[in-house]
Amino acid sequence: MDRTGVDPPALRTLGGQVGAVGGTVGNAHGAGNHHLAPPGGHGTGSATAAAARTAESRWYTALAVLATRLTGAGTGLTAAANSYAATDQAAAAHARVIRQRLSSDADG
């Protein structure tokens, strides 16, 4: 039978790193330094300027979505590590109780 191993501390570390990347992307989004379109009214009426403003808006939105997803993924990885560790500890405790009961039944 194949066994799958999980390393909760490594998974927590990965979750923290992914969350940190999400924070970095969020900071870049918040800084608003995405000057893809001409500032102010420059190029008003120009199809190129209009396209650049649309691209800038979509890029800004995409960064916000990416930051949210990365932060959520980091949180999810950390939660999965914590859940796995708790389940593993509960299963180990249950196995100890069963071994003790079987041992005492064999002795008595």
C-alpha positions as CSV (number, residue, x, y, z in Angstrom):
1,M,0.0,0.0,0.0
2,D,1.4,3.4,-1.0
3,R,1.7,6.0,1.8
4,T,1.4,9.7,1.4
5,G,3.4,11.8,3.8
6,V,2.7,15.4,4.8
7,D,5.2,17.7,6.5
8,P,3.0,20.2,8.4
9,P,5.9,22.5,9.3
10,A,7.0,22.7,5.6
11,L,3.4,23.2,4.5
12,R,3.1,26.1,7.1
13,T,6.3,27.6,5.8
14,L,5.0,27.4,2.2
15,G,1.7,28.9,3.3
16,G,3.6,31.8,4.9
17,Q,5.7,32.3,1.8
18,V,2.7,32.3,-0.6
19,G,0.8,34.7,1.7
20,A,3.9,37.0,1.8
21,V,3.9,37.0,-2.0
22,G,0.3,38.0,-1.9
23,G,1.1,40.8,0.4
24,T,3.9,42.0,-1.9
25,V,1.5,41.9,-4.9
26,G,-1.1,43.7,-2.8
27,N,1.4,46.4,-1.9
28,A,2.3,46.9,-5.5
29,H,-1.4,47.2,-6.3
30,G,-1.9,49.7,-3.5
31,A,1.1,51.8,-4.6
32,G,-0.7,52.4,-7.9
33,N,2.5,52.9,-9.9
34,H,1.0,51.3,-13.0
35,H,1.4,54.3,-15.3
36,L,0.4,52.5,-18.5
37,A,-1.8,55.4,-19.7
38,P,-0.8,59.0,-20.2
39,P,-1.3,61.1,-17.1
40,G,-4.3,63.4,-16.9
41,G,-6.0,64.4,-20.1
42,H,-3.0,63.8,-22.4
43,G,-4.0,61.9,-25.4
44,T,-7.8,62.6,-24.9
45,G,-9.6,61.3,-28.0
46,S,-6.7,59.1,-29.0
47,A,-7.6,55.5,-29.6
48,T,-4.2,54.5,-28.3
49,A,-4.6,56.5,-25.1
50,A,-8.1,55.0,-24.5
51,A,-6.7,51.5,-25.0
52,A,-3.8,52.3,-22.6
53,R,-6.4,53.5,-20.0
54,T,-8.4,50.3,-20.4
55,A,-5.2,48.2,-20.1
56,E,-4.2,50.2,-17.0
57,S,-7.6,49.6,-15.4
58,R,-7.6,45.9,-16.2
59,W,-4.0,45.5,-15.0
60,Y,-4.9,47.2,-11.7
61,T,-7.9,44.9,-11.3
62,A,-5.8,41.8,-12.2
63,L,-3.2,42.7,-9.5
64,A,-6.0,43.0,-6.9
65,V,-7.4,39.7,-7.8
66,L,-4.0,38.0,-7.8
67,A,-3.1,39.5,-4.4
68,T,-6.4,38.2,-2.9
69,R,-5.9,34.7,-4.4
70,L,-2.3,34.4,-3.3
71,T,-3.2,35.5,0.2
72,G,-6.1,33.1,0.3
73,A,-3.9,30.3,-1.0
74,G,-1.3,31.0,1.7
75,T,-4.0,31.0,4.4
76,G,-5.4,27.7,3.0
77,L,-2.1,26.0,3.0
78,T,-1.5,27.0,6.6
79,A,-5.0,25.9,7.6
80,A,-4.4,22.5,5.9
81,A,-1.2,22.0,7.7
82,N,-2.8,22.8,11.0
83,S,-5.8,20.5,10.3
84,Y,-3.5,17.7,9.2
85,A,-1.4,18.0,12.3
86,A,-4.4,18.1,14.6
87,T,-5.9,15.0,12.9
88,D,-2.7,13.1,13.0
89,Q,-2.3,13.9,16.8
90,A,-5.9,12.8,17.4
91,A,-5.4,9.6,15.5
92,A,-2.2,8.9,17.4
93,A,-3.9,9.5,20.8
94,H,-6.8,7.2,19.7
95,A,-4.3,4.5,18.7
96,R,-2.5,4.7,22.1
97,V,-5.9,4.3,23.9
98,I,-6.7,1.2,21.8
99,R,-3.2,-0.3,22.4
100,Q,-3.6,0.2,26.1
101,R,-7.0,-1.4,26.2
102,L,-5.8,-4.4,24.1
103,S,-2.8,-4.7,26.3
104,S,-4.8,-4.6,29.5
105,D,-7.3,-7.1,28.1
106,A,-4.5,-9.5,27.2
107,D,-3.0,-9.1,30.7
108,G,-6.3,-9.7,32.5
